[in-house]
Amino acid sequence: MPAERAVINAGPLVALSLAGRLDLLPALFSEFWIPQRVFDEVTVAGMRRPGAETLAGARWAAHVRSSAEAAPLLVAELDPGEAAVITLARSLAPCLAIIDEKRGRKIAHSIYGLPVKGTAGLLVEAHRRGLLADELRDTLLDLKGAGYFLSDTVIDAACAAAHSH
């Protein structure tokens, strides 16, 4: 059972939006938050990027939350969105950090002890709970086809994980 609360970074938000599956967030979590910095990155800086319009709706704005200033280590090591996700998730612990970038996940988990998942992990969880009608591999390949970076290794591992239960 994943954490009841989650904080999500720009990459996974854009990926879910591209897949037309932003609905998975309220289905998987009782509470999920988008740091203000991430929301701005996706909706303002990302205008004309896939998913930006969907996310600019009032329904999503209700999930936007500002976080405290990120620790200098985070600012030095990660992009502003990842730093904001980790900072907000720490203040809401227990809380899942949803980050796709390997470095951000590693820092969130090994330095701050946060549970982490990426887009593929979220889709695996959705598949296990019967929330994904399509075949998991198809959803992941569609995302890759739409230009979202997913390696074949990640896709294969996600499909194996989904069928290991």
Number of C-alpha atoms within 10 A of each C-alpha: 5 14 16 13 18 27 26 29 28 23 21 21 24 24 24 20 19 21 18 14 15 19 11 16 18 10 12 20 15 11 15 21 25 26 27 18 20 25 27 18 17 25 21 14 12 16 14 11 13 17 21 22 15 16 18 16 11 9 10 14 14 10 15 18 16 16 19 9 12 17 12 9 10 19 15 11 13 15 11 15 25 31 28 28 30 32 23 25 27 19 11 14 15 15 22 26 31 28 26 23 14 10 13 22 21 15 20 26 17 10 9 13 13 20 19 23 21 19 22 22 20 19 24 23 21 19 18 16 11 10 16 16 9 10 10 20 18 11 20 26 16 14 20 18 11 13 11 17 13 16 12 12 9 13 20 13 14 22 20 13 14 18 10 8 6
